[in-house]
Amino acid sequence: MMGKYIRKALCPFIFSIIFSGFVALSTSALPLITKNLINRATLGLNAGTVLRYGLQYIGAVALILLSEYGNKLMNIKYRENVMLNLKKDLLSKILGYSYADFHKHDTDHYLSLFTEEANLLFSDYFDVVLDLTKTSIYIVVYSAIMLFLNPLMAAVIIALSLLGLFIPKLSGGKLSRKRAEQAEANKEYIAKLKDITLGIDVAQGSTRKILSDMFISAARKKEKAVSGYAKFNSFVQIFGGLSLYLVNIGAFITGMVLVHLSRLDLGGFVALLGFVELAALPFRDLVYEMIAIKSSKKIKEKFLSVFAYRPSEKNGACRHQGGDNPEQCFLQNRRFPASIHQPGISKGEEICNRRRIRIREVPAGKTASGLSQAG
């Protein structure tokens, strides 16, 4: 279901990946240029050689910046397409709710869906899917170049980087719960804030204190949920950062041994050390992206439950016996105006059975008072 929004934004999605490929290739050129320069230095450098390598380095940096800019533009377009299509379908589905089903939730629930939770779904799922694809491109490019430079040292770097892939299994579930608690606390905060703003005009004396206490309680709960998520997420990031240091240490020791054994030249050693962070960071990002996708399960299920809605016959259809009788039921899957809501009238099909609303032709210039009730 969620995949269709990515397909509708396929053009910026693909171009973002292409630009990311250029970023990976041009970034890889920097340690390779350094390697060639170090190896050339053993034979002596002249002004022409220095100028040539300098221009190559500047050209690679310029390509990185241009590719990054194009990547960011495509990311913005991708978000625009996904969010517009998501909100359009969300509104269309909610407008199709029966009266009874619509009023199972208050206004704040729907406001939260279109704002906070829609943004959360994009940042934790749609954006992460794109990032996960780009991260895979980085891993493939960097791994291929490292294996070309020295298979043994490359294998050590890749193997140590893979250790971080176990982190999602340890933290993904709890991070998902923390994220859900944060969203729920924010929803409650918005509801309380709305109640307070509606009650300000009539608030007096002790009532103001009650409103203030309500607001402080909701704000404290919201900030506590935000802090709880941030603290645990920080722990996960620090724990994940440990794997990066292990990669650095392992690569450095392995490289020194290979240089000592004359199985790796100094230029190749320096270049591979430059690839340690380039290669290890995508592996670490892969970990965080896997965690984010896993933690987005609850928010995805919430939207999927909205999209999966089908009105039942009881709530979505209004039956009446009348034959050719001009009287007809006012379908309860529309929002009833307050003026025709009368005490004692039940929702759903019982409206049709107890009262019928006669819809008369309203002459030009008349008001909606042309609606009358027939007992």
Contacts in CASP RR format, 6 or more apart in sequence:
PFRMAT RR
TARGET T0000
AUTHOR 0000-0000-0000
METHOD contacts of the structure
MODEL  1
MMGKYIRKALCPFIFSIIFSGFVALSTSALPLITKNLINRATLGLNAGTV
LRYGLQYIGAVALILLSEYGNKLMNIKYRENVMLNLKKDLLSKILGYSYA
DFHKHDTDHYLSLFTEEANLLFSDYFDVVLDLTKTSIYIVVYSAIMLFLN
PLMAAVIIALSLLGLFIPKLSGGKLSRKRAEQAEANKEYIAKLKDITLGI
DVAQGSTRKILSDMFISAARKKEKAVSGYAKFNSFVQIFGGLSLYLVNIG
AFITGMVLVHLSRLDLGGFVALLGFVELAALPFRDLVYEMIAIKSSKKIK
EKFLSVFAYRPSEKNGACRHQGGDNPEQCFLQNRRFPASIHQPGISKGEE
ICNRRRIRIREVPAGKTASGLSQAG
1 304 0 8 1.000
1 307 0 8 1.000
2 125 0 8 1.000
2 126 0 8 1.000
2 300 0 8 1.000
2 303 0 8 1.000
2 304 0 8 1.000
5 81 0 8 1.000
5 82 0 8 1.000
5 85 0 8 1.000
5 86 0 8 1.000
5 126 0 8 1.000
6 13 0 8 1.000
6 82 0 8 1.000
6 126 0 8 1.000
6 129 0 8 1.000
8 81 0 8 1.000
8 82 0 8 1.000
8 85 0 8 1.000
9 77 0 8 1.000
9 78 0 8 1.000
9 81 0 8 1.000
9 82 0 8 1.000
9 85 0 8 1.000
11 77 0 8 1.000
12 74 0 8 1.000
12 75 0 8 1.000
12 77 0 8 1.000
12 78 0 8 1.000
12 81 0 8 1.000
13 74 0 8 1.000
13 78 0 8 1.000
13 130 0 8 1.000
13 133 0 8 1.000
15 70 0 8 1.000
15 74 0 8 1.000
16 71 0 8 1.000
16 74 0 8 1.000
16 75 0 8 1.000
16 78 0 8 1.000
16 130 0 8 1.000
16 134 0 8 1.000
17 130 0 8 1.000
17 133 0 8 1.000
17 134 0 8 1.000
17 137 0 8 1.000
19 67 0 8 1.000
19 68 0 8 1.000
19 70 0 8 1.000
19 71 0 8 1.000
19 74 0 8 1.000
20 67 0 8 1.000
20 71 0 8 1.000
20 134 0 8 1.000
20 137 0 8 1.000
20 138 0 8 1.000
21 67 0 8 1.000
21 134 0 8 1.000
21 137 0 8 1.000
21 138 0 8 1.000
21 141 0 8 1.000
22 63 0 8 1.000
22 67 0 8 1.000
23 64 0 8 1.000
23 67 0 8 1.000
23 68 0 8 1.000
23 71 0 8 1.000
24 137 0 8 1.000
24 138 0 8 1.000
24 141 0 8 1.000
24 142 0 8 1.000
25 141 0 8 1.000
26 60 0 8 1.000
26 61 0 8 1.000
26 63 0 8 1.000
26 64 0 8 1.000
26 67 0 8 1.000
27 60 0 8 1.000
27 64 0 8 1.000
27 278 0 8 1.000
28 141 0 8 1.000
28 142 0 8 1.000
28 145 0 8 1.000
28 275 0 8 1.000
28 278 0 8 1.000
29 56 0 8 1.000
29 60 0 8 1.000
30 57 0 8 1.000
30 60 0 8 1.000
30 61 0 8 1.000
31 270 0 8 1.000
31 271 0 8 1.000
31 272 0 8 1.000
31 274 0 8 1.000
31 275 0 8 1.000
31 278 0 8 1.000
32 145 0 8 1.000
32 271 0 8 1.000
33 53 0 8 1.000
33 54 0 8 1.000
33 56 0 8 1.000
33 57 0 8 1.000
33 60 0 8 1.000
34 267 0 8 1.000
34 270 0 8 1.000
34 271 0 8 1.000
35 149 0 8 1.000
35 267 0 8 1.000
35 268 0 8 1.000
35 270 0 8 1.000
35 271 0 8 1.000
36 53 0 8 1.000
37 53 0 8 1.000
38 266 0 8 1.000
38 267 0 8 1.000
38 268 0 8 1.000
38 270 0 8 1.000
39 265 0 8 1.000
39 266 0 8 1.000
39 267 0 8 1.000
39 268 0 8 1.000
40 49 0 8 1.000
40 53 0 8 1.000
75 127 0 8 1.000
75 130 0 8 1.000
78 126 0 8 1.000
78 130 0 8 1.000
79 122 0 8 1.000
79 126 0 8 1.000
79 127 0 8 1.000
82 122 0 8 1.000
82 126 0 8 1.000
83 118 0 8 1.000
83 122 0 8 1.000
86 118 0 8 1.000
86 121 0 8 1.000
86 122 0 8 1.000
86 303 0 8 1.000
87 114 0 8 1.000
87 118 0 8 1.000
89 307 0 8 1.000
90 113 0 8 1.000
90 114 0 8 1.000
90 118 0 8 1.000
90 303 0 8 1.000
90 306 0 8 1.000
90 307 0 8 1.000
91 114 0 8 1.000
93 306 0 8 1.000
93 307 0 8 1.000
93 309 0 8 1.000
94 102 0 8 1.000
94 110 0 8 1.000
94 306 0 8 1.000
96 309 0 8 1.000
96 311 0 8 1.000
96 333 0 8 1.000
97 309 0 8 1.000
97 311 0 8 1.000
97 333 0 8 1.000
98 311 0 8 1.000
98 312 0 8 1.000
98 315 0 8 1.000
98 316 0 8 1.000
98 332 0 8 1.000
98 333 0 8 1.000
98 348 0 8 1.000
99 315 0 8 1.000
99 332 0 8 1.000
99 333 0 8 1.000
99 334 0 8 1.000
99 335 0 8 1.000
99 336 0 8 1.000
99 347 0 8 1.000
99 348 0 8 1.000
100 315 0 8 1.000
100 332 0 8 1.000
100 347 0 8 1.000
100 348 0 8 1.000
101 309 0 8 1.000
101 311 0 8 1.000
101 315 0 8 1.000
102 335 0 8 1.000
103 347 0 8 1.000
106 191 0 8 1.000
107 194 0 8 1.000
108 187 0 8 1.000
108 190 0 8 1.000
108 191 0 8 1.000
108 194 0 8 1.000
109 187 0 8 1.000
111 190 0 8 1.000
112 183 0 8 1.000
112 186 0 8 1.000
112 187 0 8 1.000
112 190 0 8 1.000
113 302 0 8 1.000
113 303 0 8 1.000
113 306 0 8 1.000
116 183 0 8 1.000
116 186 0 8 1.000
116 187 0 8 1.000
116 190 0 8 1.000
117 183 0 8 1.000
117 299 0 8 1.000
117 302 0 8 1.000
117 303 0 8 1.000
120 179 0 8 1.000
120 183 0 8 1.000
120 296 0 8 1.000
120 299 0 8 1.000
121 296 0 8 1.000
121 299 0 8 1.000
121 300 0 8 1.000
121 303 0 8 1.000
124 179 0 8 1.000
124 292 0 8 1.000
124 293 0 8 1.000
124 295 0 8 1.000
124 296 0 8 1.000
124 299 0 8 1.000
125 292 0 8 1.000
125 293 0 8 1.000
125 296 0 8 1.000
125 299 0 8 1.000
125 300 0 8 1.000
128 289 0 8 1.000
128 292 0 8 1.000
128 293 0 8 1.000
128 296 0 8 1.000
129 293 0 8 1.000
131 285 0 8 1.000
131 289 0 8 1.000
132 286 0 8 1.000
132 289 0 8 1.000
132 290 0 8 1.000
132 293 0 8 1.000
135 282 0 8 1.000
135 285 0 8 1.000
135 286 0 8 1.000
135 289 0 8 1.000
136 286 0 8 1.000
138 278 0 8 1.000
138 282 0 8 1.000
139 279 0 8 1.000
139 282 0 8 1.000
139 283 0 8 1.000
139 286 0 8 1.000
142 275 0 8 1.000
142 278 0 8 1.000
142 279 0 8 1.000
142 282 0 8 1.000
143 154 0 8 1.000
143 158 0 8 1.000
143 279 0 8 1.000
145 275 0 8 1.000
146 153 0 8 1.000
146 154 0 8 1.000
146 157 0 8 1.000
146 158 0 8 1.000
146 272 0 8 1.000
146 275 0 8 1.000
146 279 0 8 1.000
147 154 0 8 1.000
147 155 0 8 1.000
149 268 0 8 1.000
149 271 0 8 1.000
149 272 0 8 1.000
149 275 0 8 1.000
150 258 0 8 1.000
150 263 0 8 1.000
150 264 0 8 1.000
150 268 0 8 1.000
150 272 0 8 1.000
152 254 0 8 1.000
152 258 0 8 1.000
152 263 0 8 1.000
153 251 0 8 1.000
153 254 0 8 1.000
153 255 0 8 1.000
153 258 0 8 1.000
153 264 0 8 1.000
153 272 0 8 1.000
154 272 0 8 1.000
156 250 0 8 1.000
156 251 0 8 1.000
156 254 0 8 1.000
157 247 0 8 1.000
157 250 0 8 1.000
157 251 0 8 1.000
157 272 0 8 1.000
157 275 0 8 1.000
157 276 0 8 1.000
157 279 0 8 1.000
157 280 0 8 1.000
158 279 0 8 1.000
160 243 0 8 1.000
160 246 0 8 1.000
160 247 0 8 1.000
160 250 0 8 1.000
160 251 0 8 1.000
160 280 0 8 1.000
161 243 0 8 1.000
161 247 0 8 1.000
161 279 0 8 1.000
161 280 0 8 1.000
161 283 0 8 1.000
161 284 0 8 1.000
162 283 0 8 1.000
163 243 0 8 1.000
163 246 0 8 1.000
164 240 0 8 1.000
164 243 0 8 1.000
164 283 0 8 1.000
164 284 0 8 1.000
164 287 0 8 1.000
165 283 0 8 1.000
165 286 0 8 1.000
165 287 0 8 1.000
165 290 0 8 1.000
167 236 0 8 1.000
167 239 0 8 1.000
167 240 0 8 1.000
167 243 0 8 1.000
167 287 0 8 1.000
167 291 0 8 1.000
168 287 0 8 1.000
168 290 0 8 1.000
168 291 0 8 1.000
168 294 0 8 1.000
171 232 0 8 1.000
171 236 0 8 1.000
171 239 0 8 1.000
171 291 0 8 1.000
172 291 0 8 1.000
172 294 0 8 1.000
172 295 0 8 1.000
173 294 0 8 1.000
173 295 0 8 1.000
174 232 0 8 1.000
175 229 0 8 1.000
175 232 0 8 1.000
175 233 0 8 1.000
175 236 0 8 1.000
175 291 0 8 1.000
175 294 0 8 1.000
175 295 0 8 1.000
176 294 0 8 1.000
176 295 0 8 1.000
176 296 0 8 1.000
176 297 0 8 1.000
176 298 0 8 1.000
178 225 0 8 1.000
178 228 0 8 1.000
178 229 0 8 1.000
178 232 0 8 1.000
178 233 0 8 1.000
179 229 0 8 1.000
179 295 0 8 1.000
179 296 0 8 1.000
179 298 0 8 1.000
179 299 0 8 1.000
180 298 0 8 1.000
180 299 0 8 1.000
181 225 0 8 1.000
181 228 0 8 1.000
181 229 0 8 1.000
182 222 0 8 1.000
182 225 0 8 1.000
182 226 0 8 1.000
182 228 0 8 1.000
182 229 0 8 1.000
183 299 0 8 1.000
184 225 0 8 1.000
185 218 0 8 1.000
185 221 0 8 1.000
185 222 0 8 1.000
185 224 0 8 1.000
185 225 0 8 1.000
185 226 0 8 1.000
186 222 0 8 1.000
186 225 0 8 1.000
188 218 0 8 1.000
188 221 0 8 1.000
188 222 0 8 1.000
189 218 0 8 1.000
189 219 0 8 1.000
189 221 0 8 1.000
189 222 0 8 1.000
191 218 0 8 1.000
192 214 0 8 1.000
192 215 0 8 1.000
192 217 0 8 1.000
192 218 0 8 1.000
193 215 0 8 1.000
193 218 0 8 1.000
195 211 0 8 1.000
195 214 0 8 1.000
196 211 0 8 1.000
196 214 0 8 1.000
196 215 0 8 1.000
199 211 0 8 1.000
200 211 0 8 1.000
203 211 0 8 1.000
236 288 0 8 1.000
236 291 0 8 1.000
237 288 0 8 1.000
240 284 0 8 1.000
240 287 0 8 1.000
241 284 0 8 1.000
243 280 0 8 1.000
243 283 0 8 1.000
243 284 0 8 1.000
243 287 0 8 1.000
244 277 0 8 1.000
244 280 0 8 1.000
244 281 0 8 1.000
244 284 0 8 1.000
247 276 0 8 1.000
247 279 0 8 1.000
247 280 0 8 1.000
248 276 0 8 1.000
248 277 0 8 1.000
248 280 0 8 1.000
251 272 0 8 1.000
251 273 0 8 1.000
251 276 0 8 1.000
252 273 0 8 1.000
255 264 0 8 1.000
255 269 0 8 1.000
255 272 0 8 1.000
255 273 0 8 1.000
256 269 0 8 1.000
258 264 0 8 1.000
258 269 0 8 1.000
259 265 0 8 1.000
259 266 0 8 1.000
259 269 0 8 1.000
264 272 0 8 1.000
311 317 0 8 1.000
311 333 0 8 1.000
314 348 0 8 1.000
314 349 0 8 1.000
315 332 0 8 1.000
315 333 0 8 1.000
315 348 0 8 1.000
316 331 0 8 1.000
316 332 0 8 1.000
316 333 0 8 1.000
317 331 0 8 1.000
318 329 0 8 1.000
318 330 0 8 1.000
318 331 0 8 1.000
318 332 0 8 1.000
318 333 0 8 1.000
318 348 0 8 1.000
318 349 0 8 1.000
318 351 0 8 1.000
318 352 0 8 1.000
319 329 0 8 1.000
319 349 0 8 1.000
319 352 0 8 1.000
320 327 0 8 1.000
320 328 0 8 1.000
320 329 0 8 1.000
320 352 0 8 1.000
320 356 0 8 1.000
326 358 0 8 1.000
327 356 0 8 1.000
327 358 0 8 1.000
327 374 0 8 1.000
328 356 0 8 1.000
328 357 0 8 1.000
328 359 0 8 1.000
329 351 0 8 1.000
329 352 0 8 1.000
329 356 0 8 1.000
329 357 0 8 1.000
330 336 0 8 1.000
330 340 0 8 1.000
330 351 0 8 1.000
330 357 0 8 1.000
330 359 0 8 1.000
332 347 0 8 1.000
332 348 0 8 1.000
332 349 0 8 1.000
332 351 0 8 1.000
332 352 0 8 1.000
337 368 0 8 1.000
339 368 0 8 1.000
339 371 0 8 1.000
340 357 0 8 1.000
340 371 0 8 1.000
340 373 0 8 1.000
342 355 0 8 1.000
342 373 0 8 1.000
345 351 0 8 1.000
345 354 0 8 1.000
345 355 0 8 1.000
346 354 0 8 1.000
355 373 0 8 1.000
355 374 0 8 1.000
355 375 0 8 1.000
356 373 0 8 1.000
356 374 0 8 1.000
356 375 0 8 1.000
357 371 0 8 1.000
357 372 0 8 1.000
357 373 0 8 1.000
357 374 0 8 1.000
358 371 0 8 1.000
358 372 0 8 1.000
358 373 0 8 1.000
358 374 0 8 1.000
359 371 0 8 1.000
360 370 0 8 1.000
360 371 0 8 1.000
360 372 0 8 1.000
362 368 0 8 1.000
362 370 0 8 1.000
END
